[in-house]
Amino acid sequence: MKSSAEAVHREIAERLRRQQQRYTSLRRGIVTALIAAPRPLTVRELLDSRRGSAQSSLYRNLSVLIAAGVVDRVAGMQEDTARYELAEFALGHHHHVVCMSCGDIADVALPHDLERGLERSLRKVARSAGYTLDHHRLDVIGRCRRCR
């Protein structure tokens, strides 16, 4: 379930503090942009939302936020189209549909019974490979309306 913006900011500040990191204005701005976004954002989109921020600073701060477990990197179809979103604690569990042509991406939630069945199946797959399942991510690849 999606948390309120204030609760997300408090949780992120605490997670960063536990790692001896500060919740700087740039980091807060990144998080604010991700909270407002209906889907994972590219670095270009984050830069556009943070006018005046240097790309190198954005990447450094994204690395800190990823290391703290508050931002996830979502791989795009092209190597240079990685996107970023808040971690599950803020957004709730969800998956993505990704356009293989233009790289557009959207968040989707599965019906509860389908999600439970998927989780059971993935546990079996992991166990048969000698793993234990911690969590899963699912990307559905296709073509968006514009690219069909």
MDTraj code that builds the backbone (N, CA, C; nanometers):
import mdtraj as md
import numpy as np

residues = "MET LYS SER SER ALA GLU ALA VAL HIS ARG GLU ILE ALA GLU ARG LEU ARG ARG GLN GLN GLN ARG TYR THR SER LEU ARG ARG GLY ILE VAL THR ALA LEU ILE ALA ALA PRO ARG PRO LEU THR VAL ARG GLU LEU LEU ASP SER ARG ARG GLY SER ALA GLN SER SER LEU TYR ARG ASN LEU SER VAL LEU ILE ALA ALA GLY VAL VAL ASP ARG VAL ALA GLY MET GLN GLU ASP THR ALA ARG TYR GLU LEU ALA GLU PHE ALA LEU GLY HIS HIS HIS HIS VAL VAL CYS MET SER CYS GLY ASP ILE ALA ASP VAL ALA LEU PRO HIS ASP LEU GLU ARG GLY LEU GLU ARG SER LEU ARG LYS VAL ALA ARG SER ALA GLY TYR THR LEU ASP HIS HIS ARG LEU ASP VAL ILE GLY ARG CYS ARG ARG CYS ARG".split()
xyz = np.array([
    [0.0833, -0.1171, 0.0000],
    [0.0000, 0.0000, 0.0000],
    [0.0886, 0.1245, 0.0000],
    [0.0504, 0.2225, -0.0779],
    [0.1292, 0.3440, -0.0918],
    [0.1214, 0.4278, 0.0368],
    [0.2361, 0.4749, 0.0829],
    [0.2439, 0.5556, 0.2044],
    [0.2252, 0.7022, 0.1706],
    [0.1908, 0.7816, 0.2720],
    [0.1784, 0.9257, 0.2506],
    [0.3168, 0.9854, 0.2256],
    [0.3208, 1.0976, 0.1560],
    [0.4488, 1.1626, 0.1236],
    [0.5269, 1.1957, 0.2503],
    [0.4593, 1.2444, 0.3523],
    [0.5282, 1.2800, 0.4762],
    [0.5899, 1.1573, 0.5426],
    [0.5145, 1.0470, 0.5426],
    [0.5657, 0.9231, 0.6021],
    [0.6858, 0.8709, 0.5225],
    [0.6800, 0.8828, 0.3908],
    [0.7915, 0.8388, 0.3065],
    [0.9157, 0.9214, 0.3381],
    [0.9010, 1.0528, 0.3451],
    [1.0154, 1.1392, 0.3758],
    [1.0739, 1.1067, 0.5131],
    [0.9890, 1.0828, 0.6121],
    [1.0377, 1.0480, 0.7471],
    [1.1149, 0.9166, 0.7444],
    [1.0597, 0.8161, 0.6767],
    [1.1249, 0.6851, 0.6695],
    [1.2589, 0.6951, 0.5969],
    [1.2636, 0.7706, 0.4908],
    [1.3885, 0.7851, 0.4155],
    [1.4924, 0.8583, 0.4992],
    [1.4526, 0.9633, 0.5662],
    [1.5456, 1.0356, 0.6532],
    [1.6042, 0.9418, 0.7585],
    [1.5202, 0.8551, 0.8144],
    [1.5665, 0.7611, 0.9164],
    [1.6602, 0.6563, 0.8569],
    [1.6262, 0.6028, 0.7417],
    [1.7122, 0.5025, 0.6779],
    [1.8479, 0.5617, 0.6425],
    [1.8492, 0.6840, 0.5937],
    [1.9762, 0.7498, 0.5621],
    [2.0561, 0.7771, 0.6892],
    [1.9890, 0.8222, 0.7938],
    [2.0571, 0.8487, 0.9211],
    [2.1253, 0.7236, 0.9735],
    [2.0582, 0.6084, 0.9616],
    [2.1167, 0.4817, 1.0083],
    [2.2422, 0.4451, 0.9295],
    [2.2568, 0.4988, 0.8118],
    [2.3767, 0.4732, 0.7315],
    [2.4730, 0.5917, 0.7344],
    [2.4550, 0.6787, 0.8338],
    [2.5396, 0.7970, 0.8497],
    [2.5377, 0.8857, 0.7241],
    [2.4211, 0.8958, 0.6622],
    [2.4012, 0.9831, 0.5467],
    [2.2974, 1.0890, 0.5829],
    [2.3091, 1.2041, 0.5191],
    [2.2138, 1.3134, 0.5423],
    [2.1051, 1.3113, 0.4362],
    [1.9892, 1.3606, 0.4746],
    [1.8780, 1.3751, 0.3808],
    [1.8852, 1.5174, 0.3267],
    [1.9724, 1.5362, 0.2292],
    [2.0002, 1.6694, 0.1745],
    [1.8827, 1.7198, 0.0909],
    [1.8878, 1.8456, 0.0548],
    [1.7795, 1.9021, -0.0265],
    [1.7734, 1.8361, -0.1640],
    [1.8876, 1.8004, -0.2225],
    [1.8859, 1.7325, -0.3517],
    [1.8228, 1.5941, -0.3375],
    [1.8578, 1.5217, -0.2354],
    [1.7989, 1.3890, -0.2141],
    [1.6495, 1.3996, -0.1892],
    [1.6107, 1.4984, -0.1110],
    [1.4676, 1.5206, -0.0848],
    [1.3957, 1.5566, -0.2146],
    [1.4593, 1.6360, -0.2994],
    [1.3997, 1.6733, -0.4271],
    [1.3826, 1.5535, -0.5191],
    [1.4802, 1.4647, -0.5208],
    [1.4706, 1.3420, -0.6000],
    [1.3518, 1.2597, -0.5511],
    [1.3441, 1.2428, -0.4208],
    [1.2354, 1.1634, -0.3626],
    [1.1002, 1.2291, -0.3915],
    [1.0921, 1.3599, -0.3800],
    [0.9673, 1.4306, -0.4078],
    [0.9241, 1.4078, -0.5525],
    [1.0195, 1.4131, -0.6458],
    [0.9874, 1.3877, -0.7873],
    [0.9390, 1.2443, -0.8056],
    [1.0019, 1.1492, -0.7386],
    [0.9615, 1.0094, -0.7514],
    [0.8248, 0.9840, -0.6887],
    [0.7943, 1.0529, -0.5788],
    [0.6627, 1.0394, -0.5160],
    [0.5544, 1.0881, -0.6123],
    [0.5808, 1.1983, -0.6800],
    [0.4810, 1.2598, -0.7679],
    [0.4642, 1.1860, -0.9004],
    [0.5606, 1.1043, -0.9370],
    [0.5599, 1.0404, -1.0686],
    [0.4645, 0.9210, -1.0731],
    [0.3933, 0.9051, -1.1837],
    [0.3041, 0.7897, -1.1975],
    [0.3766, 0.6629, -1.2425],
    [0.5076, 0.6735, -1.2679],
    [0.5873, 0.5620, -1.3170],
    [0.7329, 0.5896, -1.2852],
    [0.8199, 0.4907, -1.2997],
    [0.9632, 0.5142, -1.2790],
    [1.0158, 0.6201, -1.3759],
    [1.1115, 0.7004, -1.3290],
    [1.1639, 0.8127, -1.4074],
    [1.3060, 0.7869, -1.4556],
    [1.3385, 0.8426, -1.5715],
    [1.4754, 0.8376, -1.6233],
    [1.5574, 0.9474, -1.5565],
    [1.6875, 0.9407, -1.5732],
    [1.7749, 1.0462, -1.5220],
    [1.7373, 1.1798, -1.5867],
    [1.7092, 1.1794, -1.7164],
    [1.6699, 1.3036, -1.7854],
    [1.5454, 1.3634, -1.7219],
    [1.4462, 1.2799, -1.6924],
    [1.3235, 1.3294, -1.6290],
    [1.3523, 1.3834, -1.4890],
    [1.4398, 1.3168, -1.4164],
    [1.4767, 1.3672, -1.2837],
    [1.5517, 1.4993, -1.2947],
    [1.6402, 1.5105, -1.3928],
    [1.7122, 1.6368, -1.4135],
    [1.6154, 1.7488, -1.4488],
    [1.5169, 1.7188, -1.5319],
    [1.4169, 1.8194, -1.5693],
    [1.3369, 1.8665, -1.4486],
    [1.3146, 1.7757, -1.3530],
    [1.2393, 1.8132, -1.2327],
    [1.3256, 1.8888, -1.1318],
    [1.4576, 1.8801, -1.1478],
    [1.5522, 1.9441, -1.0555],
    [1.6401, 2.0407, -1.1331],
    [1.5808, 2.1362, -1.1967],
    [1.6553, 2.2344, -1.2778],
    [1.7752, 2.2873, -1.2001],
    [1.8886, 2.2886, -1.2671],
    [2.0096, 2.3394, -1.2047],
    [2.0950, 2.2331, -1.1383],
    [2.0439, 2.1113, -1.1287],
    [2.1224, 2.0025, -1.0696],
    [2.2161, 1.9449, -1.1749],
    [2.3369, 1.9143, -1.1345],
    [2.4327, 1.8523, -1.2247],
    [2.4026, 1.7032, -1.2366],
    [2.4203, 1.6493, -1.3552],
    [2.3953, 1.5075, -1.3783],
    [2.4824, 1.4211, -1.2881],
    [2.6076, 1.4597, -1.2694],
    [2.6977, 1.3808, -1.1843],
    [2.6477, 1.3789, -1.0395],
    [2.5960, 1.4917, -0.9912],
    [2.5403, 1.4962, -0.8550],
    [2.4172, 1.4088, -0.8434],
    [2.3363, 1.4115, -0.9466],
    [2.2159, 1.3286, -0.9462],
    [2.2541, 1.1813, -0.9372],
    [2.3484, 1.1370, -1.0187],
    [2.3924, 0.9971, -1.0151],
    [2.4517, 0.9610, -0.8788],
    [2.5340, 1.0489, -0.8211],
    [2.5934, 1.0207, -0.6894],
    [2.4842, 1.0050, -0.5840],
    [2.3866, 1.0953, -0.5872],
    [2.2795, 1.0897, -0.4879],
    [2.1872, 0.9712, -0.5111],
    [2.1618, 0.9354, -0.6355],
    [2.0842, 0.8145, -0.6620],
    [2.1561, 0.6921, -0.6062],
    [2.2882, 0.6871, -0.6200],
    [2.3659, 0.5748, -0.5657],
    [2.3494, 0.5639, -0.4151],
    [2.3520, 0.6767, -0.3464],
    [2.3337, 0.6762, -0.2004],
    [2.1929, 0.6277, -0.1655],
    [2.0924, 0.6768, -0.2387],
    [1.9537, 0.6379, -0.2111],
    [1.9308, 0.4896, -0.2416],
    [1.9956, 0.4384, -0.3449],
    [1.9853, 0.2955, -0.3762],
    [2.0523, 0.2131, -0.2672],
    [2.1715, 0.2533, -0.2266],
    [2.2443, 0.1811, -0.1212],
    [2.1662, 0.1793, 0.0098],
    [2.0900, 0.2839, 0.0355],
    [2.0102, 0.2920, 0.1583],
    [1.8802, 0.2121, 0.1467],
    [1.8517, 0.1587, 0.0278],
    [1.7311, 0.0789, 0.0097],
    [1.6048, 0.1590, -0.0050],
    [1.6157, 0.2845, -0.0470],
    [1.4958, 0.3675, -0.0594],
    [1.4574, 0.3945, -0.2044],
    [1.5492, 0.3712, -0.2970],
    [1.5223, 0.3866, -0.4398],
    [1.5673, 0.2589, -0.5090],
    [1.4906, 0.2172, -0.6085],
    [1.5264, 0.1010, -0.6892],
    [1.5540, 0.1455, -0.8322],
    [1.6513, 0.0804, -0.8941],
    [1.6813, 0.1034, -1.0355],
    [1.6030, -0.0001, -1.1144],
    [1.5262, 0.0473, -1.2116],
    [1.4472, -0.0400, -1.2973],
    [1.5120, -0.0377, -1.4344],
    [1.5615, -0.1508, -1.4785],
    [1.6295, -0.1568, -1.6077],
    [1.5298, -0.1366, -1.7199],
    [1.5694, -0.0572, -1.8183],
    [1.4872, -0.0353, -1.9359],
    [1.5253, -0.1321, -2.0456],
    [1.4603, -0.1210, -2.1581],
    [1.4885, -0.2101, -2.2711],
    [1.6220, -0.1751, -2.3359],
    [1.6567, -0.0474, -2.3393],
    [1.7867, -0.0067, -2.3902],
    [1.8770, 0.0179, -2.2708],
    [2.0053, -0.0082, -2.2873],
    [2.0989, 0.0024, -2.1757],
    [2.1003, 0.1411, -2.1126],
    [2.0792, 0.2456, -2.1925],
    [2.0882, 0.3818, -2.1405],
    [1.9539, 0.4362, -2.0927],
    [1.8548, 0.3505, -2.0745],
    [1.7239, 0.3992, -2.0318],
    [1.6825, 0.3429, -1.8970],
    [1.7753, 0.3321, -1.8065],
    [1.7387, 0.2896, -1.6716],
    [1.6436, 0.3928, -1.6133],
    [1.5564, 0.3457, -1.5297],
    [1.4611, 0.4336, -1.4622],
    [1.4721, 0.4085, -1.3127],
    [1.4195, 0.5014, -1.2365],
    [1.4308, 0.4952, -1.0915],
    [1.2939, 0.5171, -1.0295],
    [1.2703, 0.4454, -0.9202],
    [1.1452, 0.4595, -0.8466],
    [1.1726, 0.4359, -0.6988],
    [1.0784, 0.4757, -0.6157],
    [1.0908, 0.4490, -0.4729],
    [1.0770, 0.3001, -0.4482],
    [1.1374, 0.2537, -0.3417],
    [1.1327, 0.1120, -0.3056],
    [0.9909, 0.0728, -0.2624],
    [0.9704, -0.0568, -0.2516],
    [0.8372, -0.1096, -0.2202],
    [0.7788, -0.0577, -0.0895],
    [0.8596, -0.0271, 0.0090],
    [0.8045, 0.0213, 0.1360],
    [0.7198, 0.1461, 0.1138],
    [0.7515, 0.2230, 0.0098],
    [0.6788, 0.3471, -0.0180],
    [0.5671, 0.3280, -0.1208],
    [0.5934, 0.2495, -0.2239],
    [0.4975, 0.2341, -0.3332],
    [0.4066, 0.1139, -0.3196],
    [0.4458, 0.0198, -0.2364],
    [0.3740, -0.1060, -0.2320],
    [0.4266, -0.1980, -0.3410],
    [0.3961, -0.3249, -0.3294],
    [0.4447, -0.4231, -0.4256],
    [0.3719, -0.4034, -0.5587],
    [0.4479, -0.4030, -0.6674],
    [0.3909, -0.3880, -0.8009],
    [0.4896, -0.4407, -0.9036],
    [0.4455, -0.4432, -1.0262],
    [0.5273, -0.4898, -1.1375],
    [0.5270, -0.3820, -1.2453],
    [0.5901, -0.4123, -1.3591],
    [0.5995, -0.3137, -1.4670],
    [0.5611, -0.3750, -1.6003],
    [0.5023, -0.2944, -1.6864],
    [0.4898, -0.3282, -1.8280],
    [0.5826, -0.2328, -1.9006],
    [0.6635, -0.2880, -1.9914],
    [0.7686, -0.2112, -2.0575],
    [0.7522, -0.2249, -2.2081],
    [0.7556, -0.1114, -2.2783],
    [0.7490, -0.1140, -2.4236],
    [0.8871, -0.1460, -2.4796],
    [0.8950, -0.2510, -2.5606],
    [1.0232, -0.2919, -2.6166],
    [1.0682, -0.2005, -2.7296],
    [0.9793, -0.1150, -2.7784],
    [1.0157, -0.0238, -2.8871],
    [1.0662, 0.1101, -2.8345],
    [0.9856, 0.1767, -2.7526],
    [1.0233, 0.3114, -2.7069],
    [1.0769, 0.3144, -2.5649],
    [1.0614, 0.2045, -2.4898],
    [1.1122, 0.1998, -2.3535],
    [1.0180, 0.2562, -2.2492],
    [0.8990, 0.3009, -2.2897],
    [0.8019, 0.3518, -2.1921],
    [0.7728, 0.2424, -2.0901],
    [0.7364, 0.2833, -1.9711],
    [0.7150, 0.1873, -1.8629],
    [0.5974, 0.2334, -1.7789],
    [0.5209, 0.1378, -1.7289],
    [0.4081, 0.1692, -1.6420],
    [0.4055, 0.0701, -1.5268],
    [0.3607, 0.1170, -1.4118],
    [0.3441, 0.0318, -1.2947],
    [0.2108, -0.0417, -1.3060],
    [0.2103, -0.1683, -1.2663],
    [0.0869, -0.2463, -1.2626],
    [0.0863, -0.3329, -1.1373],
    [-0.0312, -0.3507, -1.0821],
    [-0.0495, -0.4400, -0.9675],
    [-0.1314, -0.5594, -1.0140],
    [-0.0939, -0.6771, -0.9694],
    [-0.1674, -0.7982, -1.0039],
    [-0.2786, -0.8206, -0.9033],
    [-0.3862, -0.8844, -0.9458],
    [-0.4894, -0.9226, -0.8488],
    [-0.4267, -1.0096, -0.7396],
    [-0.4784, -0.9980, -0.6199],
    [-0.4201, -1.0638, -0.5030],
    [-0.4022, -1.2145, -0.5237],
    [-0.5034, -1.2829, -0.5765],
    [-0.4920, -1.4276, -0.5935],
    [-0.3854, -1.4641, -0.6970],
    [-0.3719, -1.3856, -0.8011],
    [-0.2680, -1.4103, -0.9011],
    [-0.1289, -1.3857, -0.8413],
    [-0.1157, -1.2802, -0.7625],
    [0.0123, -1.2498, -0.6967],
    [0.0517, -1.3622, -0.6030],
    [-0.0423, -1.4144, -0.5254],
    [-0.0132, -1.5260, -0.4340],
    [0.0314, -1.6496, -0.5099],
    [-0.0385, -1.6817, -0.6189],
    [-0.0009, -1.7974, -0.7002],
    [0.1368, -1.7805, -0.7626],
    [0.1657, -1.6610, -0.8105],
    [0.2971, -1.6317, -0.8673],
    [0.4054, -1.6497, -0.7617],
    [0.3811, -1.5996, -0.6435],
    [0.4782, -1.6113, -0.5338],
    [0.5042, -1.7587, -0.5004],
    [0.3990, -1.8395, -0.4934],
    [0.4162, -1.9834, -0.4667],
    [0.4990, -2.0495, -0.5768],
    [0.4661, -2.0183, -0.7011],
    [0.5396, -2.0771, -0.8134],
    [0.6859, -2.0350, -0.8124],
    [0.7113, -1.9094, -0.7842],
    [0.8490, -1.8605, -0.7822],
    [0.9287, -1.9208, -0.6677],
    [0.8643, -1.9470, -0.5548],
    [0.9325, -2.0164, -0.4440],
    [0.9766, -2.1562, -0.4877],
    [0.8895, -2.2258, -0.5612],
    [0.9240, -2.3593, -0.6111],
    [1.0405, -2.3518, -0.7090],
    [1.0370, -2.2553, -0.7986],
    [1.1453, -2.2386, -0.8963],
    [1.2766, -2.2113, -0.8237],
    [1.2737, -2.1205, -0.7279],
    [1.3947, -2.0872, -0.6524],
    [1.4457, -2.2095, -0.5770],
    [1.3545, -2.2808, -0.5118],
    [1.3943, -2.3998, -0.4339],
    [1.4571, -2.5054, -0.5247],
    [1.4014, -2.5254, -0.6440],
    [1.4569, -2.6266, -0.7349],
    [1.5969, -2.5884, -0.7833],
    [1.6293, -2.4581, -0.7784],
    [1.7635, -2.4125, -0.8173],
    [1.8561, -2.3987, -0.6964],
    [1.8060, -2.4375, -0.5775],
    [1.8882, -2.4304, -0.4577],
    [1.8865, -2.2941, -0.3900],
    [1.7867, -2.2130, -0.4190],
    [1.7759, -2.0788, -0.3616],
    [1.6557, -2.0711, -0.2686],
    [1.6552, -1.9666, -0.1875],
    [1.5340, -1.9280, -0.1170],
    [1.4918, -1.7935, -0.1747],
    [1.3636, -1.7747, -0.1890],
    [1.3095, -1.6531, -0.2498],
    [1.2975, -1.5444, -0.1436],
    [1.3598, -1.4304, -0.1692],
    [1.3439, -1.3147, -0.0809],
    [1.2302, -1.2257, -0.1285],
    [1.2276, -1.1980, -0.2558],
    [1.1210, -1.1186, -0.3169],
    [1.1317, -1.1352, -0.4683],
    [1.0401, -1.0760, -0.5405],
    [1.0450, -1.0878, -0.6859],
    [1.0036, -0.9569, -0.7520],
    [1.0488, -0.9441, -0.8766],
    [1.0075, -0.8343, -0.9638],
    [0.9683, -0.8965, -1.0969],
    [0.8660, -0.8435, -1.1556],
    [0.8189, -0.8964, -1.2821],
    [0.8031, -0.7814, -1.3805],
    [0.8670, -0.7939, -1.4955],
    [0.8499, -0.6970, -1.6031],
    [0.7824, -0.7682, -1.7192],
    [0.6722, -0.7140, -1.7646],
    [0.6008, -0.7664, -1.8793],
    [0.6448, -0.6814, -1.9986],
    [0.6975, -0.7456, -2.1005],
    [0.7539, -0.6751, -2.2155],
    [0.6556, -0.6850, -2.3317],
    [0.6296, -0.5726, -2.3945],
    [0.5401, -0.5690, -2.5100],
    [0.5594, -0.4390, -2.5859],
    [0.4538, -0.3963, -2.6520],
    [0.4572, -0.2685, -2.7251],
    [0.3406, -0.1834, -2.6783],
    [0.3700, -0.0566, -2.6518],
    [0.2667, 0.0371, -2.6071],
    [0.1756, 0.0749, -2.7239],
    [0.0684, 0.1467, -2.6957],
    [-0.0273, 0.1881, -2.7997],
    [0.0396, 0.2671, -2.9116],
    [0.1308, 0.3563, -2.8753],
    [0.1971, 0.4405, -2.9768],
    [0.2839, 0.3589, -3.0694],
    [0.3442, 0.2506, -3.0195],
    [0.4411, 0.1739, -3.0980],
    [0.3799, 0.0538, -3.1708],
    [0.2582, 0.0186, -3.1410],
    [0.1971, -0.0952, -3.2100],
    [0.1775, -0.0563, -3.3518],
])
top = md.Topology()
chain = top.add_chain()
for i, resn in enumerate(residues, 1):
    res = top.add_residue(resn, chain, resSeq=i)
    for name in ("N", "CA", "C"):
        top.add_atom(name, md.element.get_by_symbol(name[0]), res)
traj = md.Trajectory(xyz[None], top)
